[in-house]
Amino acid sequence: MEKNILNKKILLPVIILILAIAVAIYAVNAGKTKSVSKEVSFSEMSEAQKAKLIKDREELEKQRKEQLGEFYVALPELGKEHEKTTVKAKALYLSANVAGSGFSEENVDYYAKYILAISGQSGEAPDSSRLNQINKLEKALAICKSTEINALVIDVKNDDGLVAWNSNIAAVNNVHSNWSSPLKNYEKLMEYLKKNNIYSIARIVTFKDPYFAKQMTAHAIQLKSGGVYKDKAGNAWVNPFDQYIWKYLVAISEEAALRGFDEIQYDYVRFPDGAKTYNPITEFPGRNGLDKDEGIEAFLKYASNELKPYNVNMSADVFGIITHSWDDKPEDIGQTWRKIANNVNYICPMIYPSHYGSGNYGFAVPDQHPYEILRMSVMEAIERNAAQNNPAIIRPWIQGFTATWVNGHITYDAKTMASQIVACAELGVDEYIVWSASNSYDPMTFFYQDKVNKNIRKAGEDILARTPEAALMKYLDAEKSKRYSTLYLLTPLGSRNADYDAFVTETEKKDVTLKSYGLAGIEKDSDGTFTATVKGSYSSASAGKTAEKEVKYKIVLEKDVYKIVEPEIKFE
């Protein structure tokens, strides 16, 4: 088993050769959308140029086969490279079993007409006698055709660790993780999605993989006493620090990209929960002193780099609570918002109200308050993103099921589910994914637009519903109490170190500290910023004294969030 986080000896030559070919074919950055250079288009090259490029590619593939071994996946065919697509995805989740169940376009069109009719969009409803003949896949495709839903999240590797189709990857076939292959006839579905401009997202469950952990126990989370650790549900997990596992996951991702998926989505990109219980009794070969969130961050960087030649987007699912917690505490599952958001295109917090415990956000039964839970959690996500230079787009998972196991639960019907989308829309978050394990979706959920309050934001407030004064008071309280995470979020990007740990170190070394404060006044400046006068008690370590001072704080709007520019305070 390889111990290094990145095997540079293997990766660098491959990356250099891949980039060289990419430059010869493309005149654009890999992150751009649909802009193949006409000057170097493969189809417009001379036969001699094509022959040279083909020969170079053959040599590269030969080297890659030797270096990657059982994890080898071919690069995209020359001249047929995938064009990166970017959409504001509004998606439904489908299991591989449902996605592979087959469909009739006639049935899809019939159900789409039915949806348009019952929603009042057009015409009379067709004969309802055929409704019971429409399967779940056909219904999902019809919802895509008749509502704002424009994307599907489809299992390619599921929670059990099973790969959905017949694979060309030796590592998959060696462990026979695709033994059931419910999506083996994927071609027809992928062709339909492309033809109808339905964005396709391949869900790949990463480190929760009981099948692989059972087949190859050396790559599972280990018990110090010997054997494999299993969570409270009896499932073994593979080791997120293990680069062998990384290669296995990336190979499956590359194959999904080759087969037409627009995006690779990593779910369970974390360690098991219940860390306090298992931390003392487990070990993670290859950890090399890293924190768990550093290991997840390293995996995402690795995957992102390896997927560049395939020109697909990448996303990661995170616990809903990650919008609220800081630095992977107290969860200790490897998920820190900024470390994930800075390494993927989309970050997808699973904001299911039923998954929040009593008291969260001030509600005894959060499941009863879908609109409020979504609004407050998404606000926190927006605030965290506003503290980063170029973070991932926020695309929440919303609850599409009734949580009957929750004491005091409510029924999640179309109106209730739509209220979650409304909460997102009012905050400017216009992407979402609906989770229903049963893959049953009420199309009326997606006719919610008249419920969106376009005037919810009051004059003078930022996107977080804070006034300049409220933002300043939050900042001053954090400064006095030394809550560094709040200070980090409320300090403009250009006024602090982007690295949080470095920011904390620098803040702790400051000579002047705030002991008490009071707001004397606040004025709006001609440039749209604000200046606040604060009367405070400040202490200087170097001067060895405390003094009352009247200080001017600047308040600016950055990324639609009010932030505070700390003034320089001098002691004579």
TISE-449628 format. One record per residue (C-alpha): x, y, z. Coordinates in steps of 0.1 Angstrom, whole numbers, padded with zeros to 4 digits, always signed. Layout:
% TISE-449628
XYZ...
END
This chain:
% TISE-449628
+0000+0000+0000+0014+0034-0010+0019+0058+0019+0024+0092+0001-0006+0115-0004+0005+0121-0040+0028+0098-0058+0047+0125-0077+0070+0101-0095+0041+0085-0113+0018+0115-0116+0041+0143-0129+0052+0127-0162+0016+0117-0170+0003+0151-0162+0029+0169-0183+0022+0146-0213-0016+0151-0209-0012+0188-0207+0010+0189-0237-0016+0171-0258-0044+0193-0244-0025+0224-0254-0021+0210-0289-0058+0205-0292-0073+0233-0271-0065+0270-0269-0085+0274-0237-0083+0266-0201-0098+0232-0190-0124+0251-0169-0139+0270-0198-0171+0259-0215-0175+0248-0251-0147+0269-0267-0126+0245-0288-0100+0265-0308-0107+0263-0345-0070+0268-0353-0060+0236-0336-0092+0216-0339-0084+0179-0345-0109+0177-0373-0092+0206-0391-0056+0193-0388-0037+0180-0417-0034+0142-0420+0003+0145-0410-0006+0165-0379-0033+0140-0370-0010+0111-0375+0016+0127-0353-0009+0134-0326-0023+0099-0328+0011+0084-0325+0019+0106-0295-0014+0096-0279-0006+0059-0284+0027+0063-0267+0011+0082-0239-0016+0055-0234+0011+0028-0234+0029+0046-0206-0003+0052-0187-0012+0015-0189+0021+0006-0174+0020+0032-0147-0017+0029-0137-0020-0008-0140-0054-0021-0127-0066+0015-0125-0061+0024-0161-0088+0042-0179-0083+0055-0214-0082+0092-0221-0110+0108-0242-0107+0099-0279-0090+0125-0300-0115+0147-0317-0143+0135-0295-0134+0151-0262-0163+0159-0239-0174+0195-0240-0177+0208-0204-0212+0219-0196-0222+0243-0169-0259+0247-0159-0278+0258-0129-0288+0223-0119-0322+0216-0104-0320+0178-0099-0336+0146-0088-0318+0116-0074-0322+0082-0090-0308+0049-0079-0290+0027-0105-0319+0002-0103-0344+0029-0113-0321+0045-0139-0315+0011-0154-0352+0000-0155-0357+0011-0191-0382+0037-0205-0405+0044-0234-0403+0079-0248-0440+0077-0256-0447+0071-0218-0424+0100-0210-0442+0124-0233-0476+0112-0220-0467+0119-0184-0451+0152-0193-0485+0163-0209-0503+0151-0178-0480+0173-0156-0485+0203-0178-0523+0198-0176-0527+0193-0139-0504+0222-0132-0525+0245-0153-0497+0252-0178-0515+0239-0209-0543+0217-0223-0565+0190-0209-0551+0161-0190-0547+0129-0211-0566+0098-0202-0555+0090-0166-0559+0052-0171-0523+0049-0183-0508+0066-0152-0502+0033-0134-0482+0020-0164-0456+0048-0160-0424+0037-0142-0403+0059-0119-0377+0066-0145-0403+0077-0170-0418+0099-0144-0385+0115-0136-0377+0121-0173-0412+0136-0178-0406+0159-0148-0374+0171-0165-0395+0177-0197-0423+0196-0181-0409+0215-0150-0378+0234-0141-0360+0202-0132-0331+0199-0157-0307+0174-0141-0305+0139-0127-0281+0125-0101-0276+0088-0109-0258+0062-0088-0227+0049-0105-0212+0036-0072-0237+0032-0044-0238+0030-0006-0230-0007-0007-0199-0001-0028-0214-0016-0059-0206-0002-0093-0237+0002-0115-0225-0012-0149-0202-0035-0167-0168-0019-0163-0136-0019-0183-0115-0011-0152-0094-0041-0141-0096-0031-0104-0134-0032-0105-0135-0065-0122-0108-0079-0099-0131-0074-0069-0162-0080-0089-0179-0049-0074-0201-0046-0105-0216-0080-0101-0252-0068-0102-0248-0041-0130-0284-0027-0130-0272+0001-0153-0255-0021-0178-0276-0008-0207-0268+0028-0199-0263+0040-0235-0300+0046-0243-0305+0067-0212-0273+0088-0217-0283+0094-0253-0317+0106-0242-0303+0129-0216-0279+0145-0241-0306+0149-0267-0329+0166-0242-0303+0187-0225-0307+0170-0192-0275+0175-0171-0261+0142-0158-0244+0138-0125-0227+0106-0115-0230+0099-0078-0200+0081-0065-0201+0070-0029-0165+0072-0018-0153+0060+0016-0184+0042+0028-0177+0010+0009-0185-0022+0028-0181-0044-0002-0146-0033-0011-0136-0033+0026-0147-0069+0029-0129-0080-0003-0097-0061+0005-0095-0058+0042-0060-0042+0041-0075-0011+0026-0102-0007+0053-0101+0013+0085-0082-0009+0109-0087-0018+0145-0056-0013+0167-0064-0047+0182-0066-0063+0148-0092-0067+0122-0115-0042+0104-0135-0015+0121-0173-0015+0116-0197+0014+0123-0227+0011+0145-0247-0002+0115-0222-0030+0110-0206-0014+0079-0169-0014+0072-0154+0017+0056-0124+0020+0034-0095+0041+0046-0097+0077+0033-0060+0082+0037-0052+0052+0014-0041+0063-0020-0050+0029-0034-0086+0037-0027-0082+0071-0043-0070+0055-0075-0099+0031-0074-0125+0060-0070-0109+0082-0096-0108+0053-0122-0146+0048-0117-0150+0086-0120-0130+0087-0153-0151+0059-0167-0183+0077-0158-0169+0108-0176-0161+0088-0207-0196+0074-0207-0211+0108-0209-0217+0122-0174-0213+0159-0171-0204+0159-0134-0188+0136-0109-0203+0139-0074-0186+0124-0044-0209+0114-0016-0197+0101+0018-0165+0119+0011-0158+0117+0048-0149+0094+0077-0176+0076+0097-0195+0096+0123-0192+0087+0159-0155+0096+0159-0153+0100+0197-0161+0063+0200-0138+0049+0173-0109+0073+0174-0092+0056+0204-0095+0021+0189-0088+0026+0152-0058+0035+0130-0055+0048+0094-0024+0035+0076-0010+0063+0054-0023+0091+0076+0012+0105+0082+0001+0129+0109-0026+0146+0089-0059+0158+0103-0090+0141+0089-0101+0172+0070-0066+0175+0055-0069+0139+0042-0103+0147+0025-0089+0179+0011-0059+0160-0003-0082+0134-0020-0103+0161-0036-0072+0179-0049-0059+0146-0063-0093+0137-0080-0097+0172-0094-0062+0170-0110-0068+0135-0124-0101+0144-0139-0089+0175-0158-0084+0157-0191-0120+0144-0190-0134+0179-0188-0162+0173-0162-0174+0192-0132-0168+0179-0097-0189+0182-0066-0189+0170-0030-0218+0162-0006-0214+0174+0030-0234+0170+0062-0258+0199+0066-0243+0207+0100-0210+0216+0082-0226+0250+0074-0227+0256+0111-0196+0239+0126-0160+0250+0123-0128+0232+0115-0144+0197+0115-0153+0202+0152-0169+0185+0170-0178+0160+0143-0142+0150+0133-0154+0134+0101-0130+0152+0077-0155+0178+0065-0145+0215+0069-0165+0238+0046-0136+0259+0032-0113+0229+0026-0140+0212+0005-0155+0243-0012-0121+0254-0024-0114+0221-0043-0147+0213-0061-0170+0231-0085-0201+0225-0064-0206+0219-0027-0238+0202-0017-0249+0204+0019-0275+0178+0028-0299+0202+0045-0326+0177+0056-0347+0192+0084-0353+0157+0098-0316+0152+0103-0312+0181+0128-0316+0173+0165-0340+0190+0189-0328+0225+0197-0309+0231+0164-0316+0266+0152-0339+0271+0181-0366+0245+0171-0378+0217+0193-0386+0197+0161-0366+0210+0132-0385+0187+0108-0415+0208+0114-0398+0239+0100-0384+0231+0065-0384+0267+0052-0367+0281+0083-0341+0253+0085-0332+0258+0049-0330+0295+0051-0308+0296+0082-0285+0268+0070-0281+0283+0035-0273+0317+0050-0245+0301+0069-0232+0285+0038-0233+0318+0019-0214+0335+0048-0187+0308+0046-0184+0311+0008-0182+0349+0011-0150+0344+0032-0133+0326+0003-0119+0340-0030-0133+0315-0055-0154+0288-0037-0177+0262-0051-0212+0270-0060-0237+0261-0033-0262+0234-0044-0282+0221-0014-0297+0187-0011-0333+0191+0001-0356+0167+0018-0380+0148-0005-0393+0123+0020-0414+0121+0051-0393+0112+0082-0417+0089+0099-0390+0079+0125-0389+0115+0139-0411+0122+0169-0433+0150+0158-0425+0148+0121-0447+0164+0095-0457+0151+0061-0435+0163+0033-0459+0169+0005-0454+0190-0026-0461+0222-0007-0437+0214+0021-0409+0203-0002-0414+0234-0023-0410+0256+0008-0373+0245+0010-0367+0255-0026-0384+0289-0019-0360+0295+0010-0331+0289-0013-0345+0310-0041-0350+0340-0018-0313+0339-0009-0303+0337-0046-0293+0300-0044-0309+0287-0076-0296+0252-0077-0308+0222-0056-0311+0184-0056-0341+0165-0041-0334+0133-0022-0359+0106-0021-0346+0071-0015-0377+0057-0031-0372+0079-0062-0408+0090-0060-0413+0127-0068-0445+0149-0069-0442+0171-0100-0463+0198-0083-0433+0205-0060-0417+0224-0088-0445+0250-0094-0436+0271-0065-0424+0303-0082-0453+0325-0070-0444+0317-0034-0410+0333-0036-0410+0366-0017-0390+0390-0039-0392+0417-0013-0380+0396+0017-0347+0415+0019-0351+0449+0036-0334+0480+0025-0299+0484+0040-0295+0447+0048-0270+0423+0034-0278+0388+0021-0277+0375+0057-0304+0400+0068-0278+0420+0088-0276+0458+0089-0242+0474+0090-0247+0480+0128-0256+0443+0134-0225+0432+0115-0203+0456+0135-0217+0445+0168-0211+0408+0160-0176+0416+0150-0168+0436+0182-0183+0409+0203-0161+0383+0186-0131+0406+0189-0136+0409+0226-0144+0372+0231-0116+0361+0207-0139+0340+0185-0115+0338+0157-0138+0320+0133-0163+0349+0134-0136+0374+0129-0123+0355+0099-0158+0355+0083-0163+0392+0090-0130+0405+0078-0126+0415+0041-0106+0391+0020-0079+0416+0013-0074+0425+0049-0064+0391+0063-0045+0360+0055-0066+0336+0034-0054+0306+0055-0074+0304+0086-0047+0289+0108-0023+0317+0097-0050+0342+0104-0055+0329+0139-0017+0330+0146-0015+0366+0133-0045+0377+0153-0032+0362+0185+0001+0381+0181-0017+0415+0179-0005+0440+0205-0039+0457+0211-0069+0439+0224-0105+0451+0229-0118+0449+0265-0152+0467+0262-0171+0487+0237-0200+0509+0229-0213+0522+0196-0214+0560+0195-0227+0564+0159-0227+0552+0124-0228+0571+0091-0231+0562+0054-0203+0574+0033-0205+0588-0003-0190+0556-0017-0217+0534-0002-0195+0521+0027-0202+0530+0064-0181+0545+0091-0189+0537+0127-0176+0554+0158-0168+0531+0187-0159+0541+0222-0139+0513+0236-0115+0502+0262-0083+0489+0246-0053+0472+0261-0017+0472+0248+0006+0445+0258+0037+0464+0247+0026+0497+0264+0015+0478+0295-0017+0498+0299-0053+0501+0291-0069+0532+0277-0103+0545+0266-0103+0554+0229-0127+0566+0203-0121+0546+0172-0134+0546+0136-0144+0512+0121-0151+0509+0083-0180+0487+0072-0180+0474+0036-0202+0452+0015-0181+0423+0001-0198+0394-0018-0231+0408-0005-0220+0404+0031-0212+0433+0054-0176+0430+0067-0155+0451+0090-0122+0468+0083-0103+0469+0117-0086+0503+0123-0050+0507+0134-0050+0516+0171-0019+0532+0185-0008+0537+0221+0017+0566+0228
END
